[in-house]
C-alpha cells in the first residue's frame, strides 16, 4: 500500500484519503488540532488550525522538496500522495497553531467556570497545548447575544468559533437547512431562518458536533460537571434502530445520552427521541415494591412471598386443567424473555407464548433523505420485538406448540377463549400501553404483572413485581437490521425493583426447589450461553456484538523516572 510519513511515523493510506483521516485512524492516534473537520460532513478547511508543512520527493532526483512552494497546507483537505512527508510539529506549523488559537480567543469570553462544555471542550484543550499564557488583545471584546434556537437547543453566540459544523449538518445530513451564517467579520453569527427553529428529528446532534460551548442542550444546561459523569456503553432501548449510545450518569442518576459511533448502525448520530426519551427511567411514580392480593386488596409484600405467590397461583391454574401464558414485552432483553419463558414452561409445558404490542408511529425515514446508506429513523418504537420473538419461537418448538408464538391480538383472543387461566404479563413501555381489550380479557384470570410504571393492569394484578429499565440491567437487543447487540448496566436498579431476568431466575428456582430461597444474581453472559444450547438460538453464542469503547488517557504532564 502507498505510505506517507507523518511527524516521523510511516503510515499506510488508502487512495483518496486526506492527511487528517490517516492521522485520526493511526494507532496510536497522531493528534492534529482540528475544529471544522468531521468525518460525516463536507470539508471546508475554514478553521486553519490543522495546517501542516508538507514535503514531496522530486521525481528526477528523489530529493525532498517543499510541496506547493512551501506554504502550509490544510491536512483536512490535502489528499495523501505516496512518499509525502508531513510535519504538524515543525516550528512553522506550530507557529500557525498558536496564531490561530490567539485569533480564536480574541473575542471569546472567559466563562469556562460556568460553561457546560468545560472539561470536554476542544478550545480549552488546544488553548492549553498551543495557546499563550496571556492575551495581547486590549480592545473591548465583541459581545453577541444568547439565542433560543428551538425546543432543545440554546446558542451562546459569543462562544462560537464559526467552524460551521452545525450549519453543514442541517444542510447535508438532515436536509432541513434551518441554520445559516449571518453577518461578516467579527459580527458573523450562527442563526436560524426567521420563524423556522431547529426542530428536526436529529437536531440534538448539533450539540455533539459543536467543539466549544456555543450550542448547548437545554436538558443538560447547568445540570452536572462532565468530569463527574461516568459513561456506559449501551443500546437504544426505545426504538428498533439499535443505535449505539453512551449513557452518562453519576450517583445512580442518568444525566444525558450521547451517540456512540458505529458505522454499520447509526454512524455518528442519534435521534432526539433517543436522546431525550429516557426520562421515564427516573419518573417519581416508578413501581418499586412487590405487591400481592389478599381478600381482593393489593398489599405490599416482600420478594420471597411475592415469588411464592406467583408460583402457587400459576400451579393452581395448571392443576385445574387450564393453561398459563406469558406475554413478553418487546421492550425486554433477550435474556429477560428467555428467563421468564423458561419459568413459565417449567410450570406448564403447554404454556402459550406471545409477544406484547409493538408500537409503530409514523414511517421510517432516512437521513440524508433518499440516501441508500444514510442514518435511518425507524417508526417501530420498541428495541427488541425480533429478539423476543426469536427466543419465544425457539422455546415453543421445544414445547407443545411447534414454534407458534402469538401476537398481542391473538393473545387476547386466546385468553378470552377460556383455555388460559393464568398469565404473566410484562410491560416496561415508557408510556401507558394497557388497552381496554386486554383488561376485559384478563378479568377472570390469575394475573402476574411485571412492569416499571403504574397502570390500570398493575393496579388489578394478583401479584405485582416491579421490573427494571434497560439502563439498569445488562442484556442484548436484536434491532431492525437483525443485529444482536449487547449493552451494559449503567445505574443500579431502583431500590425494591429487580431486572426481569432475575425475576425469571427467582421463579425458576422456586418452581424447582419449592423453597422461598431466591436465585443468585443473574449473569447475562451465562444466560446467553444457556440460550445458545437451544436449537434456533445458536446466534447468542456466535453473533452477539459486544460494546467496545476505547478510552485513551494521557497525563497532562510528562512523567520522568528519577
C-alpha positions as CSV (number, residue, x, y, z in Angstrom):
1,X,0.0,0.0,0.0
2,X,1.1,3.6,-0.5
3,X,2.6,5.4,2.5
4,X,3.2,8.8,3.9
5,X,5.5,9.9,6.7
6,X,3.6,12.0,9.3
7,X,5.6,13.5,12.2
8,X,8.3,10.9,11.7
9,X,5.9,7.9,11.6
10,X,5.4,5.9,8.4
11,X,1.7,5.3,7.8
12,X,-0.2,3.4,5.1
13,X,-3.2,5.1,3.5
14,X,-6.0,4.3,1.1
15,X,-6.2,6.2,-2.2
16,X,-8.3,9.3,-1.8
17,X,-7.7,9.7,2.0
18,X,-6.7,13.1,3.3
19,X,-3.9,13.5,5.8
20,X,-6.1,14.2,8.8
21,X,-8.0,11.0,8.2
22,X,-4.8,9.0,8.3
23,X,-3.7,10.7,11.5
24,X,-7.1,10.1,13.2
25,X,-7.1,6.4,12.2
26,X,-3.5,5.7,13.3
27,X,-2.8,3.6,16.3
28,X,-1.9,5.4,18.5
29,X,-3.7,8.5,17.1
30,X,-1.4,11.3,15.9
31,X,-3.1,14.4,17.3
32,X,-3.7,17.1,14.7
33,X,-5.7,20.0,16.2
34,X,-9.0,20.3,14.3
35,X,-12.2,22.2,14.7
36,X,-14.2,22.3,11.4
37,X,-13.3,18.8,10.2
38,X,-15.8,15.9,10.8
39,X,-15.8,12.5,9.1
40,X,-19.6,12.8,8.4
41,X,-19.6,16.3,6.9
42,X,-18.1,18.1,3.9
43,X,-14.6,19.6,4.1
44,X,-14.4,23.4,4.3
45,X,-10.9,23.9,5.8
46,X,-12.1,27.1,7.5
47,X,-10.6,26.9,11.0
48,X,-7.0,26.7,9.6
49,X,-5.5,25.2,12.8
50,X,-4.7,21.9,11.1
51,X,-2.2,23.4,8.6
52,X,1.0,21.4,8.1
53,X,4.3,21.7,6.4
54,X,4.5,19.2,3.5
55,X,7.5,17.9,1.5
56,X,7.5,15.7,-1.6
57,X,10.3,13.8,-3.2
58,X,11.4,15.3,-6.5
59,X,10.7,12.9,-9.4
60,X,14.0,13.5,-11.0
61,X,16.4,13.5,-8.1
62,X,14.4,11.9,-5.3
63,X,15.3,14.8,-3.0
64,X,12.6,16.2,-0.7
65,X,11.2,19.5,-1.9
66,X,8.6,21.8,-0.4
67,X,5.1,21.0,-1.6
68,X,3.1,23.8,-3.2
69,X,6.0,26.2,-2.9
70,X,6.4,25.6,0.8
71,X,3.2,27.1,2.0
72,X,1.3,25.5,4.9
73,X,-1.5,23.2,3.6
74,X,-4.7,22.1,5.4
75,X,-4.4,18.5,6.4
76,X,-8.2,18.1,6.2
77,X,-8.2,19.0,2.5
78,X,-4.9,17.7,1.2
79,X,-5.1,14.3,-0.4
80,X,-2.3,11.9,0.5
81,X,0.4,11.1,-2.1
82,X,2.8,8.2,-1.9
83,X,6.1,9.4,-0.4
84,X,4.7,12.6,1.1
85,X,6.4,13.8,4.3
86,X,4.1,15.8,6.6
87,X,5.0,17.8,9.7
88,X,2.4,19.3,12.1
89,X,5.0,19.7,14.8
90,X,7.6,21.8,12.9
91,X,8.3,25.3,14.1
92,X,6.4,26.7,11.1
93,X,3.3,24.6,11.7
94,X,3.3,25.2,15.5
95,X,3.6,28.9,14.9
96,X,0.4,28.8,12.8
97,X,-1.4,26.8,15.5
98,X,-0.5,29.3,18.1
99,X,-1.6,32.2,15.9
100,X,-5.0,30.6,15.1
101,X,-5.6,29.9,18.8
102,X,-4.8,33.5,19.6
103,X,-7.2,34.7,16.9
104,X,-10.0,32.4,18.1
105,X,-9.6,33.7,21.7
106,X,-9.7,37.4,20.8
107,X,-13.4,37.7,21.4
108,X,-14.1,34.5,23.3
109,X,-15.5,35.1,26.8
110,X,-13.6,33.9,29.8
111,X,-16.6,31.9,31.2
112,X,-15.1,28.4,31.4
113,X,-16.2,28.1,35.0
114,X,-19.9,28.3,34.1
115,X,-19.8,26.7,30.6
116,X,-21.3,23.3,30.2
117,X,-18.7,22.3,27.7
118,X,-15.9,22.8,30.2
119,X,-14.0,19.6,30.6
120,X,-14.7,18.3,27.1
121,X,-14.0,21.5,25.1
122,X,-11.5,21.4,22.2
123,X,-10.9,25.1,22.6
124,X,-9.8,24.5,26.2
125,X,-7.6,21.6,25.2
126,X,-5.9,23.3,22.3
127,X,-5.5,26.5,24.2
128,X,-3.6,24.6,26.9
129,X,-1.5,22.9,24.3
130,X,-1.0,25.6,21.7
131,X,-2.1,28.9,23.2
132,X,-0.4,31.7,25.0
133,X,-0.3,32.3,28.7
134,X,-1.7,35.8,28.4
135,X,-3.7,37.8,25.9
136,X,-2.3,40.6,23.9
137,X,-5.7,41.9,22.9
138,X,-6.5,45.1,24.8
139,X,-9.6,46.3,22.9
140,X,-13.2,45.6,24.0
141,X,-14.5,42.2,23.1
142,X,-17.4,41.8,20.7
143,X,-20.5,40.6,22.6
144,X,-23.1,38.5,20.8
145,X,-26.5,37.5,22.2
146,X,-27.7,34.2,23.6
147,X,-30.3,32.7,21.3
148,X,-33.1,30.1,21.7
149,X,-32.8,28.1,18.5
150,X,-35.5,25.6,19.1
151,X,-37.2,23.3,21.7
152,X,-34.0,21.6,22.8
153,X,-31.1,24.0,21.9
154,X,-29.6,27.2,23.1
155,X,-26.9,29.1,21.2
156,X,-24.3,31.2,23.2
157,X,-23.1,33.2,20.2
158,X,-20.1,34.8,21.8
159,X,-18.5,31.4,22.3
160,X,-18.9,30.3,18.7
161,X,-15.7,29.9,16.6
162,X,-17.6,29.6,13.3
163,X,-16.5,26.1,12.5
164,X,-19.9,25.7,10.7
165,X,-20.2,22.1,11.6
166,X,-23.8,22.7,12.7
167,X,-24.8,24.5,9.5
168,X,-23.3,21.8,7.3
169,X,-25.1,19.1,9.4
170,X,-28.6,20.7,8.8
171,X,-27.9,21.0,5.1
172,X,-26.1,17.8,4.4
173,X,-27.5,15.3,6.8
174,X,-31.0,16.2,7.8
175,X,-31.6,18.2,4.6
176,X,-33.7,20.7,6.6
177,X,-31.3,23.7,6.4
178,X,-32.5,25.6,9.5
179,X,-29.1,27.0,10.4
180,X,-27.2,29.7,8.5
181,X,-24.3,32.1,8.8
182,X,-25.3,35.7,9.1
183,X,-23.1,38.8,9.2
184,X,-19.4,39.2,8.3
185,X,-16.1,39.7,10.1
186,X,-16.3,39.8,13.9
187,X,-20.1,40.2,13.6
188,X,-20.5,36.8,12.0
189,X,-23.1,34.6,13.8
190,X,-24.9,31.3,13.5
191,X,-28.6,31.9,13.2
192,X,-31.9,30.4,12.2
193,X,-34.2,31.5,9.4
194,X,-37.0,33.7,10.8
195,X,-39.8,31.7,12.1
196,X,-38.1,28.4,11.4
197,X,-36.5,26.9,14.6
198,X,-34.2,23.9,14.5
199,X,-36.7,21.2,15.3
200,X,-35.9,18.2,13.1
201,X,-35.6,14.6,14.3
202,X,-31.8,14.8,14.7
203,X,-31.4,18.4,15.9
204,X,-29.6,17.4,19.1
205,X,-26.6,16.2,17.1
206,X,-25.5,19.8,16.5
207,X,-24.7,20.0,20.3
208,X,-22.4,16.9,20.0
209,X,-20.8,18.4,16.8
210,X,-20.1,21.8,18.4
211,X,-16.4,21.7,19.5
212,X,-16.9,24.5,22.0
213,X,-19.7,25.6,24.3
214,X,-21.7,27.5,21.8
215,X,-24.6,25.0,21.2
216,X,-26.0,23.6,24.4
217,X,-28.7,21.1,25.2
218,X,-31.4,22.7,27.4
219,X,-31.9,19.5,29.3
220,X,-28.3,19.3,30.4
221,X,-27.8,23.0,31.0
222,X,-26.1,23.6,34.4
223,X,-27.1,20.0,35.3
224,X,-23.7,18.4,36.0
225,X,-20.0,18.9,35.5
226,X,-18.8,16.5,32.8
227,X,-15.8,15.3,34.8
228,X,-18.2,13.8,37.4
229,X,-20.0,11.7,34.7
230,X,-19.4,8.1,34.0
231,X,-20.1,6.8,30.5
232,X,-21.5,3.3,30.0
233,X,-21.8,1.8,26.5
234,X,-25.4,0.9,25.8
235,X,-28.0,0.4,23.0
236,X,-31.1,2.4,22.2
237,X,-33.8,1.0,24.4
238,X,-36.7,3.0,22.9
239,X,-36.8,2.3,19.2
240,X,-36.0,-0.6,16.8
241,X,-32.9,1.1,15.4
242,X,-30.4,-0.4,17.8
243,X,-28.4,2.9,17.9
244,X,-25.2,2.7,19.8
245,X,-25.2,5.1,22.7
246,X,-23.3,6.2,25.8
247,X,-25.4,6.6,29.0
248,X,-23.7,9.3,31.1
249,X,-24.6,9.1,34.7
250,X,-23.5,10.0,38.2
251,X,-24.5,8.8,41.7
252,X,-27.2,6.5,40.2
253,X,-28.8,9.2,38.1
254,X,-28.8,9.5,34.3
255,X,-28.0,13.0,33.1
256,X,-27.7,12.6,29.3
257,X,-27.4,10.2,26.4
258,X,-24.9,10.7,23.6
259,X,-24.2,8.8,20.4
260,X,-21.5,6.1,20.2
261,X,-20.1,5.8,16.7
262,X,-21.0,2.6,14.8
263,X,-20.8,2.9,11.0
264,X,-22.9,-0.1,10.4
265,X,-25.8,1.1,12.6
266,X,-26.2,4.7,13.5
267,X,-22.9,6.2,12.1
268,X,-22.2,9.2,14.4
269,X,-25.8,10.3,15.2
270,X,-28.9,9.5,17.3
271,X,-32.4,10.9,17.1
272,X,-33.8,13.4,19.6
273,X,-36.3,10.7,20.6
274,X,-33.5,8.5,21.8
275,X,-31.6,11.5,23.3
276,X,-34.5,12.7,25.4
277,X,-36.8,9.7,25.6
278,X,-35.1,8.1,28.7
279,X,-36.9,10.3,31.2
280,X,-39.3,7.6,32.3
281,X,-36.4,5.8,33.9
282,X,-36.4,8.4,36.7
283,X,-40.1,9.1,37.0
284,X,-41.2,9.6,40.6
285,X,-44.0,7.1,40.3
286,X,-41.8,4.1,39.3
287,X,-43.0,0.8,40.7
288,X,-40.6,0.0,43.5
289,X,-42.1,-2.7,45.7
290,X,-43.8,-6.1,45.1
291,X,-47.5,-6.4,46.0
292,X,-50.0,-9.3,46.2
293,X,-53.7,-9.5,46.7
294,X,-55.3,-10.5,49.9
295,X,-59.1,-10.6,50.1
296,X,-59.3,-8.6,46.9
297,X,-57.0,-5.8,48.1
298,X,-53.4,-5.2,46.8
299,X,-50.9,-5.1,49.7
300,X,-47.2,-4.6,49.9
301,X,-45.1,-7.8,50.5
302,X,-41.5,-8.9,50.3
303,X,-39.9,-10.6,47.3
304,X,-39.8,-14.1,48.7
305,X,-43.5,-14.1,49.4
306,X,-44.4,-12.4,46.1
307,X,-42.4,-15.1,44.1
308,X,-44.0,-17.9,46.2
309,X,-47.5,-16.4,45.5
310,X,-46.7,-16.3,41.7
311,X,-45.7,-19.9,41.6
312,X,-48.5,-21.1,43.9
313,X,-51.2,-19.2,41.9
314,X,-49.9,-20.4,38.5
315,X,-49.6,-24.0,39.6
316,X,-53.2,-23.8,40.9
317,X,-54.3,-22.8,37.5
318,X,-52.5,-25.7,35.9
319,X,-53.9,-28.1,38.5
320,X,-57.4,-27.0,37.4
321,X,-56.6,-28.2,33.9
322,X,-56.2,-24.7,32.4
323,X,-53.1,-23.4,30.7
324,X,-50.9,-20.4,31.6
325,X,-49.5,-17.9,29.2
326,X,-46.5,-15.5,29.0
327,X,-46.9,-12.1,27.2
328,X,-43.4,-11.0,26.6
329,X,-43.0,-7.2,26.1
330,X,-40.8,-6.2,23.1
331,X,-39.1,-3.8,25.5
332,X,-37.5,-6.7,27.3
333,X,-34.0,-8.0,26.5
334,X,-33.5,-11.5,25.1
335,X,-32.1,-12.7,28.4
336,X,-35.2,-11.4,30.2
337,X,-37.5,-13.2,27.8
338,X,-35.7,-16.5,28.0
339,X,-35.5,-16.4,31.8
340,X,-39.2,-15.8,32.3
341,X,-40.3,-18.1,29.5
342,X,-38.2,-20.9,30.9
343,X,-40.0,-20.5,34.3
344,X,-43.4,-20.4,32.6
345,X,-42.9,-23.6,30.6
346,X,-41.5,-25.3,33.8
347,X,-44.9,-24.9,35.3
348,X,-46.9,-25.7,32.2
349,X,-45.1,-27.3,29.2
350,X,-48.1,-26.4,27.1
351,X,-47.9,-22.7,28.1
352,X,-48.9,-20.2,25.4
353,X,-46.1,-17.7,24.5
354,X,-46.9,-14.3,22.9
355,X,-45.2,-11.1,22.0
356,X,-46.7,-7.9,23.5
357,X,-47.9,-4.9,21.5
358,X,-45.4,-3.5,19.0
359,X,-45.9,0.3,18.8
360,X,-45.4,1.9,15.4
361,X,-45.6,5.7,14.9
362,X,-45.3,7.3,11.5
363,X,-43.0,6.0,8.8
364,X,-39.3,5.1,8.5
365,X,-37.1,7.9,7.4
366,X,-33.5,8.1,6.1
367,X,-31.1,11.0,6.6
368,X,-29.9,12.4,4.2
369,X,-33.3,12.0,2.5
370,X,-33.4,9.3,-0.2
371,X,-29.8,8.1,0.5
372,X,-29.1,4.4,0.3
373,X,-26.7,4.2,3.2
374,X,-27.7,7.1,5.4
375,X,-28.9,7.2,9.0
376,X,-32.3,5.5,9.4
377,X,-35.0,6.5,11.8
378,X,-37.4,3.6,12.5
379,X,-41.1,4.0,13.1
380,X,-41.2,0.9,15.3
381,X,-40.9,2.2,18.9
382,X,-39.5,-0.9,20.7
383,X,-36.0,-2.2,20.8
384,X,-36.4,-6.0,20.7
385,X,-39.5,-7.3,19.1
386,X,-37.4,-9.5,16.8
387,X,-35.2,-10.8,19.6
388,X,-38.2,-11.6,21.8
389,X,-39.9,-13.4,19.0
390,X,-36.8,-15.4,18.1
391,X,-36.4,-16.5,21.7
392,X,-40.0,-17.5,22.2
393,X,-40.2,-19.4,18.9
394,X,-37.2,-21.5,19.8
395,X,-38.6,-22.3,23.2
396,X,-42.1,-23.0,21.6
397,X,-40.5,-25.6,19.3
398,X,-39.2,-27.4,22.3
399,X,-42.7,-27.4,23.9
400,X,-46.0,-28.4,22.5
401,X,-46.8,-25.6,20.1
402,X,-44.3,-26.3,17.3
403,X,-42.8,-22.8,17.2
404,X,-46.2,-21.0,17.4
405,X,-45.9,-17.6,19.1
406,X,-49.0,-15.4,19.2
407,X,-49.1,-11.6,18.6
408,X,-50.9,-9.3,21.0
409,X,-54.3,-9.6,19.4
410,X,-54.1,-13.4,19.2
411,X,-53.0,-13.5,22.9
412,X,-56.2,-11.6,23.9
413,X,-58.4,-13.9,21.8
414,X,-56.7,-17.0,23.4
415,X,-57.4,-15.7,26.9
416,X,-61.0,-14.9,26.0
417,X,-61.4,-18.4,24.8
418,X,-61.3,-19.7,28.3
419,X,-58.3,-22.0,27.7
420,X,-56.0,-19.8,29.7
421,X,-56.5,-19.3,33.4
422,X,-53.2,-17.6,34.5
423,X,-50.9,-15.2,32.8
424,X,-47.5,-13.5,33.3
425,X,-47.7,-10.1,31.6
426,X,-44.6,-7.8,31.1
427,X,-44.7,-4.2,30.2
428,X,-41.7,-1.9,30.6
429,X,-43.0,0.6,28.0
430,X,-42.2,4.3,28.5
431,X,-45.9,5.2,28.5
432,X,-49.3,3.6,29.2
433,X,-49.8,0.6,26.9
434,X,-52.7,-1.2,28.5
435,X,-55.8,-1.5,26.3
436,X,-59.5,-1.9,27.3
437,X,-59.5,-5.2,25.4
438,X,-56.6,-6.6,27.4
439,X,-58.3,-5.6,30.7
440,X,-61.5,-7.2,29.6
441,X,-59.8,-10.4,28.6
442,X,-57.9,-10.8,31.9
443,X,-60.8,-10.1,34.2
444,X,-61.2,-13.7,35.3
445,X,-57.6,-14.8,35.1
446,X,-54.8,-15.1,37.7
447,X,-52.5,-12.2,36.6
448,X,-48.9,-11.7,37.4
449,X,-47.7,-8.3,36.2
450,X,-44.0,-7.4,35.8
451,X,-43.7,-3.7,34.9
452,X,-41.9,-0.4,35.7
453,X,-44.7,2.2,35.6
454,X,-48.1,2.2,37.2
455,X,-51.1,1.3,35.0
456,X,-54.6,0.0,35.2
457,X,-53.3,-3.5,34.8
458,X,-50.7,-3.1,37.5
459,X,-53.5,-2.0,39.9
460,X,-55.6,-5.0,39.0
461,X,-52.7,-7.6,39.3
462,X,-52.9,-10.5,41.7
463,X,-49.2,-10.3,42.1
464,X,-47.2,-7.2,41.0
465,X,-43.5,-7.4,40.5
466,X,-41.5,-4.1,39.8
467,X,-39.1,-4.6,36.9
468,X,-36.1,-2.6,35.7
469,X,-35.5,-0.4,32.7
470,X,-32.7,-1.2,30.2
471,X,-30.2,1.2,31.7
472,X,-30.5,-0.7,35.0
473,X,-29.5,-4.1,33.7
474,X,-27.3,-6.0,31.2
475,X,-28.6,-7.9,28.2
476,X,-28.9,-7.7,24.4
477,X,-31.4,-6.4,21.8
478,X,-32.0,-7.5,18.2
479,X,-32.6,-4.4,16.1
480,X,-34.5,-4.0,12.8
481,X,-31.3,-5.0,10.9
482,X,-31.3,-8.3,12.7
483,X,-28.1,-7.4,14.6
484,X,-27.9,-8.7,18.2
485,X,-26.1,-6.1,20.3
486,X,-25.2,-6.4,24.0
487,X,-25.4,-3.5,26.4
488,X,-24.1,-2.9,29.9
489,X,-25.8,-1.7,33.1
490,X,-25.4,2.0,33.6
491,X,-27.0,2.6,37.0
492,X,-28.1,0.4,39.9
493,X,-31.7,-0.9,39.6
494,X,-34.2,1.2,41.6
495,X,-34.5,0.1,45.2
496,X,-37.2,-2.5,45.6
497,X,-37.2,-3.4,41.8
498,X,-35.4,-6.3,40.0
499,X,-34.3,-7.0,36.4
500,X,-36.8,-9.3,34.6
501,X,-34.1,-11.9,34.0
502,X,-33.6,-12.0,37.8
503,X,-37.3,-12.4,38.4
504,X,-37.4,-15.2,35.9
505,X,-34.5,-16.9,37.7
506,X,-36.2,-16.5,41.0
507,X,-39.4,-18.0,39.7
508,X,-37.5,-21.0,38.2
509,X,-35.6,-21.6,41.4
510,X,-38.9,-21.6,43.4
511,X,-40.5,-24.0,40.9
512,X,-37.6,-26.4,41.1
513,X,-36.9,-26.3,44.8
514,X,-40.3,-25.4,46.2
515,X,-38.5,-23.2,48.7
516,X,-38.7,-19.4,49.2
517,X,-35.0,-19.0,48.5
518,X,-34.3,-16.6,45.7
519,X,-31.8,-17.4,42.9
520,X,-28.2,-16.0,42.8
521,X,-27.7,-12.7,40.9
522,X,-28.2,-13.4,37.2
523,X,-25.4,-13.1,34.7
524,X,-26.3,-12.1,31.2
525,X,-23.4,-13.8,29.5
526,X,-24.2,-17.1,31.3
527,X,-27.8,-16.9,30.2
528,X,-26.7,-16.3,26.6
529,X,-24.5,-19.4,26.9
530,X,-27.5,-21.4,28.1
531,X,-29.7,-19.9,25.4
532,X,-27.2,-20.9,22.7
533,X,-27.8,-24.6,23.6
534,X,-31.4,-24.3,22.5
535,X,-31.8,-25.1,18.7
536,X,-32.5,-21.9,16.9
537,X,-30.7,-19.7,19.4
538,X,-27.1,-20.5,18.5
539,X,-26.6,-16.9,17.4
540,X,-26.4,-15.9,21.1
541,X,-23.1,-17.6,21.3
542,X,-21.7,-16.6,17.9
543,X,-23.3,-13.3,16.7
544,X,-23.7,-11.0,19.7
545,X,-21.9,-7.7,19.2
546,X,-20.3,-6.7,22.5
547,X,-19.8,-3.0,23.2
548,X,-16.3,-1.7,22.7
549,X,-15.2,1.8,23.9
550,X,-11.6,2.8,23.5
551,X,-10.6,5.3,26.1
552,X,-7.1,6.8,25.7
553,X,-5.9,8.7,28.7
554,X,-2.7,10.7,28.7
555,X,-1.2,12.6,31.6
556,X,-1.3,16.4,31.5
557,X,2.5,16.5,32.3
558,X,5.4,14.3,31.3
559,X,6.4,11.7,33.9
560,X,10.2,11.4,34.4
561,X,11.8,8.5,36.2
562,X,14.3,9.5,38.8
